[in-house]
Every structure is written in structure tokens, then in C-alpha cells.
Amino acid sequence: MPKKNTRILTIILNLLFISVALSVFSQRSNFTNYSLEDGIPQSTVLTLYQDQDRVLWIGTQGGICKYNGNSFITYDTRHGLTDNHISSILQDSRGRHWIGHRYKGVTLKRGKEFRQLKFVNSRINAIKEDVFGNIWFATLDSSIYILPNKLEPIVENFVHISMQDYPGLEYIHDLAVIGPNEVWVSTFYGLRILKFEGVDRFSFSIEIPSNEFISTSRIYSIAKTDDNLVWLLLSDRLIRVNLSDNDFNSILEYPYKQDFIIDYISTLSVDRDGAVWGSHNNGVFRLAEGKYSYYSQKDGINDSQINTVLCDVEGNVWIGGTNAGVFKYSGDKFQILDVDSGLADNVVLTVIEDVKGNVWMGTNAGVSVFDGKKLKPFMLPGNLANQPISIIFQDSRENIWFADFSDNDLVRYNPNTNSFRNYTAKDGLNTTSAITINEDKNGHIWFGTLGLSAGRYTYPTENAPERFDNFTEEDGLGSIYLWTIYRDKKGNLWFGSDNAGVTKYDGKTFTTYNTEDGLNNLSAGAITDDNNNNIWIATIGGGVYKFDGTKFISYGVEDGLSSDNPYTIIADANNLIWIGTNTGIDKFDPVSEVFKHYGKDEGFMGIESNQNAICRGKEGVIWFGTVNGLVRFDPSLDKPNLLAPKTIIEDIELFFENVDFSDYSDSVDGKTYLPAGLCLPYNKNHLTFKFSGVSLSVPGNVKYQYILENFDPMWNPNTKSTVATYTNIPPGDYSFKVKACNNDDIWIDEPVVYSFVVLPPFWQTWWFRIVVILLFIAGLFAYVKMRLHLIKSQKLRLEQLVDEKTIELQLEAKERKKALQKAEQADKLKTAFLANMSHEIRTPVNAIVGFADLLKDKNLGEADRELYLKYIVNGGNSLMNLINDIIDISKIEAEQINILKEDCNLNSMMTEFVYDIS
């Protein structure tokens, strides 16, 4: 086919695609959906409410659930609700939750207790509390009920204001407490002002606004702001009433866009910046600085009918639908272009912004162009039509180059003439398989491939035709396996390779940097530079490197980078480094060296970035090509969340079980519903604390620190866990403290504290110790007294023994004296006896000696000799008898002989003795 015909066909196809795309809205905002899969009990959300703890309450047709950022907890009739159809919610100043139903009145929730109050059968559209603490209930059947502050919540105590008594209160949609004694009521037939006197006395009067339009138009919702403004939601407009003017005729009206009308029960809410949000049949609208923005299904709210809207204290907008649960809108810092917006394919491989501000993106199925309002397909000629496009580049001549890493043609497009030029290997390229394109300071176009060469295209001049030159390692390149070619602010080209680090080309020579220079990862996938001429390199598997011209500094996961596989990198005008990874994007501040991550929870819907699919627009907007579409990020809307989380201790478990602590506590705290004055026995010392830091902006990034004083030596490290368990807590006084920070590391000023006591066993109690001490003292006293008594007794006994011994000794002394006397007498007797015995012995001895001498005479006759011998024998016998007598006397004294006393004839004994002697 001739080139002219090909060009005409291409133009026709482009016009055809543009005409089809005109009806397609371009970009979608980030609406995060929470549905049944996340824990919401039913898909139809009728009312939304944020309580004093910043917990989000979601009223559905299947019960109510609360969302604290960590989990959805559902309550229905099985838990004590009067009815599962929830139409309104309020938390009063006492911490009680009032839940209005379509049927059967309201349910009062106090802690874990539910009380059913069936004082009306009509739908309760609104519940409010006035400055006196009275609770107001507006019902659809033209009735208002009031529970006076000082009365108990029982059916008999509700004060009824009926339409019959106060005409004009018909078909009530909403009510708002405007002043101490003034309540505005929105009805089917207009606004009514209800005034009353006193706190206990309810004497009412009805006023009709002086503005006839307000007093006769159907009003769906009322919203009062802190700056004394009241907004009224009508079917065709918003009305602003300034209470300071005290005049309904000086109101401001804001009509909706043409053909837009509200004919369904809707709600109003004002965000922290003063913008007014309203729900309508098919979506929500926003009024800011007098201009409306409308959001519906095509903008990301995937629900056919919207019932309610709520702006929370952190700036998030919550939207309740009929078919898909609830949606969260966190602003437009992130927006997305995807197939639902008209994108050719969700896998965006490359993106640029041209000199006119159009954004070009190459996908897996062709090219799309976004002009800021509409997204249009762009048809390439030849074999690139509807094919993957891995790189788009606009050079200084405003020509746009298209290429892919397949073997398709390299295409140059002139947007001013709408003409194309295809290049193939016949034109001098080693390959048309390009993965990166850039331009040097001399206007030459460079192409990088994965494994063949680096190509350079030179535009034709008057003196020379166009040509391609090819460069390899032999010419000085570090490698021909190239991921990127980047041109820095000085005009140098940087070649990032897959296996040899980076190579700088200054127009004359190539210089390669690798491990020898400190670049320890050689797979340089993406490159950028900042205003200080630092080169930043995203390496595959090795994190990010900064090169200041002298040394390389690395940053990885251990430094805060979300992944060691960064795929894209770019520096903004403020020298902040933006890095695309497989888990989202990271912002790095080189001054503080702090990383901040943006993932799905932060609104980055693309999840995984594609290699080098990134560009920065003239207005500072950064475009990220991802596997889920093209993400538009506006850093100017990235405002830090300065509101610290509302930290709550939600529950306390004993041995991992919910128990009734009434036996161990004084009462239940009226605000926290935790046991007050908790005193646990020593064997009930295993506690689990459950807590939450309510920050609904990025709840997944809320972090906690906690400490159990008198148990933990210091605060525990940062954690995302919402549970702290302590086992074997010894007796003592304790305070559990917990604090939380939000996604921007904003911590609460003071930790939340819960104090309790673990009682010691009786043997460790003070009274037991005192009793033991007293018993010890008493025992010691008794012992001392007993000892003294014993000593005294012993003393008396000793004295007695001494006396007895003294007497005994005295007796012994006497006896001894007697004995001594006897001994002396005996000695005398013995002496006398010895003297006598000596005399007695001497006589026979003398006789024996004398007669023995006489026997010596040789002339002695025989008769004399015999006589002398007889005398000697008689003397010896006498001597023997004397000795025997002495021996017997000794035996008698030694008691070795028994003495037998017998009568004897002394005369005969003496005669014998005399005879014997003779």
C-alpha cells in the first residue's frame, strides 16, 4: 500500500477512535470500597456516624457495625438490637450510643449492654442532643420525641411532640440543634423552627422562616458548621444561612448543574476545609468556593444509588450506597486512568508529557493520549498498531518516538504535521528492539536495547543525510544490555545496564562506574538527577544509590525503602526523590533521609510500577505507569495528617477470655466501660489488653508503643499489633500505658492509662505480715517470759539445791568430822592395837628368839632341847594366831568377811589362853 494511503487510513482510524472516546470520562478518583468481604453486615448502607472516639458507625439493613480502622464489628438482633434496619445513630455526651430503627423505636447501647426502647413504630430519621443533654428523636410520621436529661431511659419518660399539637411538623427528614433553645426541623413542606424554654420544662413554639422559599420547599438535610453557618439541602440547590445575619432574606443559593435534581432522601456533611458534601440518587457532590464537583459511577463510586455521606475529622469522605457497602474518598492526590476510563490496556509500560501538556502512555495494547480532560486512543501505523509499546520519547524537535523491545518498527511521529516515519534495520539500526530512548545535548537520539547495542540517530542536515551509528563495549560502553538512558542537567548521558553498572557519556568519552567505585549492584534499572547534580540510581535487587560525583551511598529496605526492587525513580522540583516499586511508591527526603511509603491504603491504586514508566509534568504532577493503569499523583495535595490517632483501650481479657470483672472491681467506668478500681487476686494475673488507635485515613500504618509500669523496664518497640499480653504478673500496683501514631508519625501527646492492682496472697499481705510480726513478738514475749520463769524456777531450784547441798555438805562435814574423829579414834585404836599387837607379837617372837638361842648350846640336853623346841613351837603358833587375827580384822574392815556372832565362854577362853601361854 502506498505511504500516502497508509497515512490517510491512519488519520481516519484515529478520528474514528477519537469520536468513540469523546463519551468516555478520563480519570477516576480514588474511592476505596468496603463491602461484605471486609466485614460489613449488609450491602445497603443507610446512615453513617463518627463518634467521639472517631470510630465509624455504619447503619445498614442488616444491623450496625463499627469500624476502628482495624476491623468491622457487627451488632444485630442477636446481640440485643430492637431491629436490624438502622436509620440513624448518635453518641451522646455520656458516651451512650443511640441507634434509631425503621421500626420498633431505638436501641440504647451502653458498653456491652443493649436496651430496647419501643416507644414508636415509625422510622427514626434523626437523633440529636441539645446543650442541656436532652436527646431528640425525629420520626418520619411527623413526631418528635424527647428524653429529658435527668430522666432514666425508659419508655414512660419520653416526651412526645405530635403534629396535632404543633402543626407544621409533617414528614420530618432531619433536625439540627442550632442554639440552646432552638431546633431547626426540615420537613417535606419546608423548614420549621422549634423553640423551647428551660431544661426540664418543655414549652414549645413553632416559627416559620420569613423566607417563603425556605418555608415552603422540601428540605432533605441540615448541616451546621462551627463558623455559624447552616446549610440546607433542597431538591434543586443548596442554601447557606448565616446565623450572624439573623435574616433569612440574605441567604446564598447555589443551584445544581442543569438537569440535576434530588428527589430521594439525602444527607449533607461539611468537611474540615469547609467544603459541603451531599448525597444524591446516583452519587455525591461537593461544593467548594462556590463550585460544584460531581462524583458518580464513572468516577469510581461503583454503586447505582447513594444514600448518605459523612465527612470525618481527618478529611476523609465516607459514602454509603445501596448495593456495594461504603466508599472512602481521601482526596484527589491520586487519580487513575484505566480501561474503565478508556485506556487501551491497564498495563502501562511507558509515559511522557509532551510540550503541550498532553500525556502519552504506551500499554500492552497500544497508545493512549490524555489531554487533561479526555482520554483518547492513538493508532500507530504498520505493525505497531495496537501492539505493546515499551517506550515513548519526545525530542527537542517535538517529534515523538515509539518503540518496543520486540522486532516491530521504530516509529517517529510529527504531531505538528500528523505524519509518521518508520525505521527498520534497513535504515542502519542493528535492531529496532528498543527499550529506552533519549537525546544528547547535540540533538542526537540514542536507543538502548537489551543485548545488541546502543544506537544513535543523527538528523539529516544540508551537508549530510540522516544516519544510525551503533555502539558496543568496544566503543567504551560498560555493557550493551541496557535498561535506561538518562540525560542529566549538565547534558551528560547515563547508560544504566543490566550487568555492568552505569556508564557516563559526556559527548566524547565513556566512563563506567561499577563495584570498584562503590556501586555494589550492577543492575541499574532507572536513573534520575536532582537540583544538586546528584545522580540517583534505582538498582534491581539492590535498592537505591546516590552518586555525588565522588562516592556512592546506598539506601535499602533497612533504611526504610519499601522494596529492594525499585523500577522507577524521579526527582521533583523540591529535590524529593520518588521511587516506584512492586508494592507502591516511596518518597525519599535526602535531607532527613526518611522514606514515606504510599500503597493501596494510602490511595496508590496501581500497586506495582513498571520499569521506567514515570514522568514529571510541568505543574509538578508525577505520572506512574503500573500494572493497573496510569496513576496521576499531585504532590501539592499530599498534605500530612497532623491529627494523631484517638487511642482507646477497648477490652481486657483474663486468661484470654472475656470475664465479668464485677467481683474484682468497684464499678464500670461510664466512658470507657472498663472495670474501675480493678483489684485482682494473685492467681488472676494473666491479662490481655486490646487497644486501637483510630485513624481512618491510613489505618494500616498506625503504630503503637505500650508499657506496663512496674513490670516492663521500658517502652516496648513500635508495633502494629493491637494486643498486649502479660503473664504471671507479680503482686503490685500497675499502670498499662499505650500511645499511637498515624501514617505520618504524629503521636498522641499523652498515652492512655489504665491502672489496676494484683493483690498478693494472704501470706504476702501487710496484715498477714503484721499478724506474723505480732505473733512473733507475742511468741518472743511468751518465750522470754517463760524463759524468765524457767530461769527463776531454776534459780529457786538451784537455791534449793544449794541449800540442800549446803545442808548435805554440812552433814557430810559433820559426818566427815565424825568420821575423822572415828578415824582419829580408829588410828588411836589402831595405834593402841598395833602397840598391843606389837607387844603381843614381841612376846612369842622373844620366846622363839630366846629359846632358839638356847638351843645353840651344844651341851644342852635332849630334854631341855625338846622343852625349848616346844616353847619355840608354842611361840610360833601364838604368833600365827596373832597374824590370823590381824588378817581377820583387816577383812572385817574391808567387809570381806561375815562376822557370826555367837555366845562364848570367856572363862574357858581365858583359861585356854593362859594355858597355852603357860
Disulfide bonds with the S-S distance in Angstrom:
none
